């Protein structure tokens, strides 16, 4: 079978490797669609494991089931989670599924940018979701990123009518925008370095958009009646965005670091001011099976119109171009690779 092998962001090669087979409790999925995630192009994070096949936002068809698999059958249209929590450890039982050690050790093989993947037993049991008839394969690519956003806003405790500031107008930022809008947020403000992305955010429902190089905290107050935002989501790794977030949150508000910084970056936090003004800092990483279930329903019901976010659909041979589009962060929002083409 063909795979897109990652060596670095500018070196992705279509190579051949044997098609995997299903062992006991496992399934093989023929990949129909695989999204390029912003984390796929975080070279500092990925290159230490290269060469490897990336891709963790996949949909497809089950083409083989191993001995003992009874909950799934050949021909099922599915979305498959790459990381699965055990649901039984103390972290999972406390609701911190994404800190579960099992979640950090599970994955399918070889990766979503391939014609077929083998899904291990635990993922088969806990991380395979049937696609509703209303969802296309490309719609299903959004289940994982939307589930991550759902968890982020759930952890932050976003309330109906609250003001929301989103720093970074890429796919994560725009999904935050659409979810906040769908769940009744008040004023939604989006920042980005790219004017085209800001126009896209405005079309999707942002009431105010701000060029990131401007005085963001002051612009937020001007747009929000002299106050900072009640909920602030950092959806870009740019260090300046983290500083802007800390200076743009309202008293009693919450800042969530949804994206990571580059390695070695430390933030200066005005602890006394935050203590006196009861400002909360939090993070959110990945998602739980519950979030995936909710994401599927939000996409199925068209409460979150994910198809509006797709800008490029490419064949496997053009995976390198897809990575380039995402890493440049200009004329693309969601890039999808279709490995069978």
C-alpha positions as CSV (number, residue, x, y, z in Angstrom):
1,X,0.0,0.0,0.0
2,X,1.0,3.6,-0.4
3,X,1.9,5.9,2.5
4,X,3.0,9.5,2.9
5,X,6.2,9.2,5.0
6,X,7.1,12.2,7.0
7,X,10.8,13.1,7.3
8,X,10.3,16.8,8.1
9,X,7.8,19.5,7.1
10,X,9.5,20.0,3.7
11,X,10.3,16.3,3.0
12,X,7.2,14.0,2.8
13,X,7.6,11.1,0.4
14,X,5.0,8.7,-1.0
15,X,6.4,5.2,-0.3
16,X,5.3,1.6,-0.3
17,X,4.9,-0.6,2.7
18,X,3.0,-3.9,3.3
19,X,-0.7,-3.6,4.0
20,X,-1.4,-4.5,7.6
21,X,-3.6,-7.4,8.7
22,X,-6.0,-7.7,11.6
23,X,-4.8,-9.7,14.6
24,X,-7.2,-11.0,17.3
25,X,-9.5,-8.2,18.4
26,X,-8.2,-5.8,15.7
27,X,-9.7,-4.3,12.6
28,X,-8.2,-2.9,9.3
29,X,-9.7,0.3,8.0
30,X,-9.5,1.5,4.4
31,X,-8.8,5.2,4.9
32,X,-11.1,7.5,2.9
33,X,-10.2,10.8,4.3
34,X,-7.4,12.1,6.6
35,X,-7.2,15.7,7.9
36,X,-3.9,17.6,8.2
37,X,-3.8,19.0,11.8
38,X,-1.8,22.0,12.9
39,X,0.0,19.7,15.3
40,X,1.2,17.6,12.3
41,X,3.3,20.6,11.2
42,X,4.8,21.3,14.6
43,X,8.2,20.2,13.4
44,X,9.9,20.4,16.7
45,X,7.3,18.0,18.1
46,X,7.3,15.5,15.2
47,X,10.8,15.4,13.8
48,X,12.3,13.5,16.8
49,X,10.2,10.5,15.8
50,X,10.8,10.7,12.0
51,X,10.5,9.0,9.7
52,X,6.9,8.1,10.4
53,X,3.4,8.2,8.9
54,X,1.4,10.9,10.5
55,X,-2.4,11.6,10.4
56,X,-4.9,11.2,13.3
57,X,-8.1,12.6,11.9
58,X,-9.4,9.7,9.8
59,X,-12.6,8.2,8.4
60,X,-13.0,5.1,6.3
61,X,-14.4,1.6,5.9
62,X,-13.7,-1.5,7.8
63,X,-12.3,-4.1,5.4
64,X,-11.1,-6.8,7.8
65,X,-12.0,-7.9,11.3
66,X,-9.8,-10.1,13.5
67,X,-10.8,-13.0,15.6
68,X,-13.1,-12.0,18.5
69,X,-14.4,-8.7,17.0
70,X,-18.1,-8.7,17.4
71,X,-19.0,-5.0,17.8
72,X,-17.9,-4.0,14.3
73,X,-18.2,-5.6,10.9
74,X,-16.8,-5.3,7.4
75,X,-18.4,-2.5,5.5
76,X,-19.0,-0.2,8.5
77,X,-18.2,3.4,7.8
78,X,-16.2,4.7,10.8
79,X,-14.2,7.3,12.5
80,X,-11.3,6.0,14.5
81,X,-9.7,7.7,17.5
82,X,-5.9,7.4,17.6
83,X,-5.5,7.9,21.3
84,X,-7.8,6.0,23.8
85,X,-8.0,6.4,27.5
86,X,-8.5,3.3,29.7
87,X,-11.6,4.7,31.4
88,X,-10.6,2.9,34.6
89,X,-7.5,4.6,36.1
90,X,-7.8,7.3,38.8
91,X,-7.2,10.0,36.2
92,X,-10.0,8.8,34.0
93,X,-12.4,8.3,36.9
94,X,-11.7,11.9,38.0
95,X,-12.5,13.2,34.4
96,X,-8.9,13.8,33.4
97,X,-9.0,11.3,30.5
98,X,-6.3,13.0,28.5
99,X,-3.7,12.5,31.3
100,X,-4.3,8.8,31.3
101,X,-1.1,6.8,30.6
102,X,-3.0,4.5,28.3
103,X,-4.1,7.4,26.1
104,X,-0.4,8.3,25.5
105,X,0.5,4.8,24.5
106,X,-2.3,3.9,22.1
107,X,-2.3,4.6,18.4
108,X,-3.3,2.9,15.1
109,X,-0.6,1.8,12.5
110,X,1.0,3.2,10.5
111,X,-0.9,6.6,10.5
112,X,-3.8,8.3,8.7
113,X,-1.8,9.3,5.6
114,X,-1.9,5.8,4.3
115,X,-4.3,3.7,2.3
116,X,-5.0,1.3,5.2
117,X,-4.5,1.3,9.0
118,X,-4.5,-1.5,11.5
119,X,-6.5,-0.6,14.7
120,X,-5.3,-2.3,17.9
121,X,-7.6,-4.2,20.2
122,X,-8.2,-1.4,22.8
123,X,-8.8,1.2,20.1
124,X,-11.2,-1.2,18.4
125,X,-13.1,-1.7,21.6
126,X,-13.2,1.9,22.8
127,X,-12.3,4.2,19.9
128,X,-14.2,3.2,16.8
129,X,-17.4,5.2,16.1
130,X,-19.9,4.5,13.3
131,X,-20.5,7.4,11.0
132,X,-24.1,8.5,10.8
133,X,-25.5,8.4,7.3
134,X,-25.7,12.2,7.2
135,X,-21.9,12.5,7.6
136,X,-19.6,12.3,4.6
137,X,-16.1,11.0,5.1
138,X,-14.8,14.5,4.9
139,X,-17.3,15.7,7.5
140,X,-16.0,13.0,9.8
141,X,-12.5,14.3,9.6
142,X,-13.6,17.1,11.9
143,X,-14.8,14.7,14.7
144,X,-11.4,14.7,16.5
145,X,-10.5,18.4,16.3
146,X,-14.1,19.4,17.2
147,X,-14.0,17.0,20.2
148,X,-10.8,18.6,21.3
149,X,-12.5,22.0,21.2
150,X,-15.5,20.7,23.0
151,X,-13.4,19.5,25.8
152,X,-11.5,22.8,25.9
153,X,-14.7,24.9,26.3
154,X,-16.1,22.4,28.8
155,X,-13.0,22.6,30.9
156,X,-13.0,26.4,30.7
157,X,-16.7,26.5,31.7
158,X,-17.9,28.8,28.9
159,X,-21.3,30.3,29.8
160,X,-24.1,31.4,27.5
161,X,-24.0,35.2,26.9
162,X,-20.3,35.4,27.8
163,X,-17.7,37.3,25.8
164,X,-15.2,35.1,24.1
165,X,-11.8,36.1,22.7
166,X,-10.0,33.6,20.3
167,X,-6.4,34.3,19.5
168,X,-5.6,32.5,16.2
169,X,-8.0,32.1,13.3
170,X,-6.8,28.7,12.1
171,X,-8.9,25.6,12.2
172,X,-8.9,25.3,16.0
173,X,-9.8,28.9,16.4
174,X,-12.6,28.8,13.9
175,X,-14.0,25.6,15.5
176,X,-13.9,27.4,18.9
177,X,-15.8,30.3,17.2
178,X,-18.5,28.0,15.7
179,X,-18.9,26.1,19.0
180,X,-19.1,29.2,21.1
181,X,-21.7,30.6,18.6
182,X,-23.7,27.4,18.6
183,X,-23.8,27.2,22.4
184,X,-24.9,30.8,23.0
185,X,-21.8,32.9,23.6
186,X,-22.2,36.6,23.5
187,X,-19.6,38.8,21.7
188,X,-17.0,36.7,19.9
189,X,-13.7,38.3,19.0
190,X,-11.0,36.7,16.8
191,X,-7.4,37.7,16.2
192,X,-5.0,36.6,13.5
193,X,-2.0,37.8,11.6
194,X,-3.7,37.1,8.2
195,X,-6.5,39.5,7.0
196,X,-8.1,36.7,4.9
197,X,-8.5,34.5,7.9
198,X,-10.1,37.3,9.8
199,X,-12.6,37.9,7.0
200,X,-13.3,34.2,7.1
201,X,-13.9,34.4,10.9
202,X,-16.3,37.4,10.3
203,X,-18.3,35.4,7.8
204,X,-18.6,32.5,10.3
205,X,-20.0,34.8,13.0
206,X,-17.2,36.7,14.7
207,X,-18.6,40.1,15.8
208,X,-15.1,41.7,16.0
209,X,-11.8,40.8,14.3
210,X,-8.4,42.2,15.2
211,X,-5.1,42.1,13.3
212,X,-2.7,40.4,15.8
213,X,0.0,43.0,15.4
214,X,-2.3,45.7,16.8
215,X,-2.8,46.5,20.5
216,X,-5.0,43.5,21.1
217,X,-5.9,44.2,24.7
218,X,-7.0,47.8,24.0
219,X,-8.9,46.7,20.9
220,X,-10.7,44.0,22.9
221,X,-11.8,46.6,25.5
222,X,-13.0,49.0,22.8
223,X,-15.1,46.3,21.3
224,X,-16.4,44.9,24.6
225,X,-17.7,48.0,26.4
226,X,-14.4,48.8,28.2
227,X,-13.9,45.3,29.6
228,X,-11.7,42.4,28.8
229,X,-13.1,39.1,27.5
230,X,-14.6,36.7,30.0
231,X,-13.1,33.6,28.2
232,X,-9.9,33.7,26.3
233,X,-8.6,30.8,24.1
234,X,-5.1,30.8,22.8
235,X,-5.2,28.8,19.6
236,X,-1.7,29.7,18.2
237,X,1.8,28.9,19.4
238,X,3.0,32.5,18.8
239,X,4.5,33.7,22.1
240,X,2.9,37.2,21.6
241,X,-0.6,35.6,21.6
242,X,0.0,34.2,25.1
243,X,1.1,37.6,26.4
244,X,-1.9,39.3,24.7
245,X,-4.2,36.7,26.3
246,X,-3.0,37.5,29.8
247,X,-3.6,41.2,29.2
248,X,-7.0,40.8,27.5
249,X,-8.9,38.8,30.1
250,X,-11.6,40.4,32.3
251,X,-11.8,40.3,36.0
252,X,-13.1,36.9,37.1
253,X,-12.3,35.6,33.6
254,X,-10.6,32.5,32.3
255,X,-7.6,32.1,30.0
256,X,-7.1,28.7,28.3
257,X,-3.9,27.7,26.7
258,X,-5.4,25.5,24.0
259,X,-2.2,25.5,22.0
260,X,1.3,25.0,23.3
261,X,4.3,27.3,23.0
262,X,7.5,26.4,21.4
263,X,9.8,24.4,23.7
264,X,11.6,26.3,26.4
265,X,9.2,29.3,26.4
266,X,8.2,30.5,29.9
267,X,5.5,33.1,30.5
268,X,5.6,35.9,32.9
269,X,2.3,35.9,34.8
270,X,1.2,38.8,37.0
271,X,0.3,36.5,39.9
272,X,-0.8,39.2,42.3
273,X,-3.1,40.8,39.8
274,X,-4.6,37.5,38.8
275,X,-5.0,36.5,42.5
276,X,-6.8,39.8,43.4
277,X,-9.0,39.7,40.3
278,X,-9.8,35.9,40.5
279,X,-8.5,35.1,37.0
280,X,-8.2,31.5,36.1
281,X,-5.5,29.9,33.9
282,X,-6.2,26.5,32.5
283,X,-5.0,24.2,29.7
284,X,-6.8,21.6,27.5
285,X,-5.2,18.7,25.6
286,X,-6.9,16.2,23.3
287,X,-10.4,14.8,24.1
288,X,-12.3,12.0,25.7
289,X,-14.7,9.4,24.1
290,X,-17.6,11.4,25.4
291,X,-16.4,14.5,23.5
292,X,-16.1,12.5,20.3
293,X,-19.8,11.3,20.7
294,X,-20.9,14.9,21.2
295,X,-18.9,16.1,18.2
296,X,-20.5,13.5,16.0
297,X,-24.0,14.7,17.0
298,X,-23.1,18.4,16.5
299,X,-21.8,17.7,13.0
300,X,-24.7,15.3,12.2
301,X,-27.3,17.9,13.2
302,X,-25.4,20.7,11.3
303,X,-25.1,22.8,14.5
304,X,-21.4,23.0,13.5
305,X,-21.2,23.5,9.7
306,X,-17.8,21.9,9.3
307,X,-18.0,21.7,5.5
308,X,-17.6,25.5,5.3
309,X,-14.1,25.1,6.7
310,X,-12.7,22.8,4.0
311,X,-10.5,24.7,1.6
312,X,-8.4,21.9,0.0
313,X,-9.0,18.2,-0.8
314,X,-5.9,16.5,-2.1
315,X,-4.8,13.0,-3.3
316,X,-2.2,11.1,-1.3
317,X,0.6,12.1,-3.8
318,X,0.0,15.7,-2.8
319,X,0.3,15.3,0.9
320,X,3.5,17.3,0.9
321,X,1.6,20.2,-0.6
322,X,-1.1,19.8,2.1
323,X,1.6,20.1,4.8
324,X,3.0,23.2,3.1
325,X,-0.4,24.8,3.0
326,X,-1.0,24.2,6.7
327,X,2.4,25.3,7.8
328,X,2.2,28.5,5.8
329,X,-1.1,29.3,7.5
330,X,-2.3,31.6,4.8
331,X,-4.7,30.5,2.0
332,X,-6.0,27.4,3.7
333,X,-8.2,26.4,6.6
334,X,-8.9,22.7,6.6
335,X,-6.8,20.5,4.3
336,X,-7.9,16.9,3.7
337,X,-6.0,14.1,2.1
338,X,-7.9,11.3,0.4
339,X,-5.5,8.3,0.4
340,X,-7.4,6.3,-2.1
341,X,-6.8,8.9,-4.8
